[in-house]
Amino acid sequence: MTGPYVPSARDVRDMSVHVDHEMSRLLRIGETLRCWRGLLGLLRQDTILRALRVAYAGHARAVFEFFHDGRPRNVGIRRIHGGDVDVWLSDYTGASPGSHPWTPEHEQRSGDADKQLAHLSTGRLAPARAHLPEWGAREDRDRLRPIIQQVKADLSATGWWDWFPETARALEETKG
């Protein structure tokens, strides 16, 4: 079901811990991959590397949709599933949904996350996707860290940033 459904002010406040988790985990997993990818590869720990990349893709997708106020081509349209309502950045800032439009690069990477997380398709074959970075690689970290920094700026301007302590700490402690 879709429509003009908006989460309550209490739900927005209570969801801050979950939004904080998504952003901080994205930063922390990216840092883990930056520091340990080489060693894990040498130790032939492919299961751990794959798990980290899948986790990174999942958190990236959530952050993209939070930042851009919905899915590509559905900005500002909330989907209701079992009474659950998505929470977006605009719920915290009071800005109109879509204040941060989807870029082609963000849209492409969000679609890649969908494929990584929910489909067993030929899109996973390396030669067909060789132009894409592995999840959590420098290109992804360089793409997603500025989004979180913009979220920080937007939330700081509206007094919400203090509700995201794990993300604040992760921004300080990770290199990107």
C-alpha positions in Angstrom: 0.0 0.0 0.0 1.3 3.5 -0.8 0.2 6.9 0.1 0.8 10.1 2.1 1.6 8.1 5.2 3.9 9.9 7.6 5.5 8.4 10.7 4.5 10.1 14.0 6.9 12.4 15.7 7.4 9.8 18.4 8.2 7.1 15.7 10.7 9.5 14.1 12.4 10.1 17.4 12.4 6.4 18.3 13.7 5.4 14.9 16.8 7.5 15.4 18.6 4.6 17.1 18.0 2.5 14.0 19.1 5.2 11.6 22.1 5.7 13.8 22.9 2.0 13.6 22.6 1.8 9.8 25.0 4.8 9.2 27.5 3.8 11.9 27.6 0.2 10.8 28.2 1.3 7.2 31.2 3.4 8.3 32.5 0.7 10.6 32.2 -2.2 8.1 33.9 0.0 5.5 36.7 0.7 7.9 37.0 -3.1 8.7 37.3 -3.8 5.0 39.8 -1.1 4.5 42.0 -2.4 7.3 41.6 -6.2 7.0 40.6 -7.0 3.4 44.1 -7.9 2.4 44.8 -10.1 5.4 41.5 -11.9 5.2 42.2 -12.5 1.5 45.7 -13.9 2.3 44.2 -16.2 5.0 41.6 -17.3 2.4 38.7 -16.1 4.6 36.3 -15.6 1.7 33.3 -16.4 3.8 34.1 -13.5 6.1 34.9 -11.1 3.2 31.6 -12.0 1.4 29.6 -11.5 4.7 31.2 -8.1 5.2 30.5 -7.1 1.6 26.8 -8.2 1.8 26.4 -6.4 5.1 28.0 -3.3 3.6 25.6 -3.5 0.6 22.6 -3.8 2.9 23.6 -0.8 5.0 24.4 1.2 1.9 21.0 0.6 0.4 19.3 1.7 3.7 21.4 4.9 3.8 20.7 5.7 0.2 17.0 5.4 0.7 17.0 7.3 3.9 19.1 10.2 2.4 17.1 10.4 -0.8 13.7 10.1 0.9 12.7 6.8 -0.8 13.6 4.5 -3.7 14.7 5.8 -7.1 11.7 6.8 -9.2 9.5 6.7 -6.0 10.9 9.7 -4.0 8.4 10.9 -1.5 6.2 7.8 -2.0 6.0 5.7 1.2 5.2 2.1 1.1 3.3 0.6 4.0 4.0 -3.1 4.9 2.2 -4.5 7.8 1.7 -1.0 9.3 5.4 -0.1 9.0 6.3 3.3 7.6 9.7 4.2 6.2 11.6 7.0 8.0 13.5 9.5 5.8 15.9 12.3 6.3 13.2 14.8 5.5 11.2 13.5 8.6 14.1 14.9 10.7 14.8 18.1 8.8 11.3 19.2 7.8 12.5 19.6 4.2 10.4 18.5 1.3 11.0 14.9 0.3 13.6 14.8 -2.5 15.7 17.6 -1.2 18.7 15.4 -2.1 17.9 14.0 -5.5 19.1 10.7 -6.6 22.2 10.8 -8.8 22.7 8.2 -11.6 25.7 6.9 -9.6 23.6 6.5 -6.4 20.7 4.9 -8.3 23.1 2.4 -10.0 24.7 1.4 -6.8 21.3 1.1 -5.1 20.2 -1.3 -7.9 23.5 -3.2 -7.4 22.6 -3.6 -3.7 19.2 -4.9 -4.6 20.8 -7.5 -6.9 23.4 -8.4 -4.2 20.9 -8.8 -1.4 17.9 -10.3 -3.1 18.6 -12.0 -6.4 20.7 -14.9 -7.6 21.3 -13.4 -11.1 24.1 -13.3 -13.6 24.8 -9.7 -12.4 27.1 -11.4 -9.9 29.4 -12.7 -12.6 32.7 -10.8 -12.4 33.3 -10.2 -16.1 29.8 -8.8 -16.6 30.2 -6.5 -13.6 34.0 -5.9 -13.7 33.5 -2.1 -13.9 31.9 -2.0 -10.5 33.8 -1.9 -7.2 33.4 -4.6 -4.6 31.1 -3.5 -1.9 33.0 -1.6 0.8 35.9 -0.7 -1.6 37.4 2.7 -1.6 35.0 3.9 -4.3 32.0 3.0 -2.2 33.5 4.5 0.9 34.2 7.7 -1.0 30.6 7.7 -2.3 28.8 7.1 1.0 30.9 9.0 3.5 29.9 12.4 2.0 26.2 11.3 2.3 26.6 10.7 6.0 28.5 14.0 6.4 25.6 15.8 4.6 23.2 14.0 6.9 25.2 15.3 9.8 25.1 18.8 8.5 21.3 18.6 7.9 20.6 17.1 11.3 22.9 19.6 13.1 21.0 22.4 11.5 17.7 21.1 12.9 19.0 20.0 16.3 18.7 16.2 15.7 22.4 15.3 15.4 22.8 14.5 19.1 20.4 11.6 18.6 23.0 9.9 16.4 26.0 9.3 18.7 27.3 6.1 17.2 27.5 7.7 13.8 29.2 10.8 15.2 31.8 8.5 16.8 32.2 6.4 13.7 32.8 9.6 11.6 35.6 10.6 14.0 37.2 7.2 14.2 37.1 6.0 10.6 39.2 7.2 7.7 36.8 6.7 4.9 
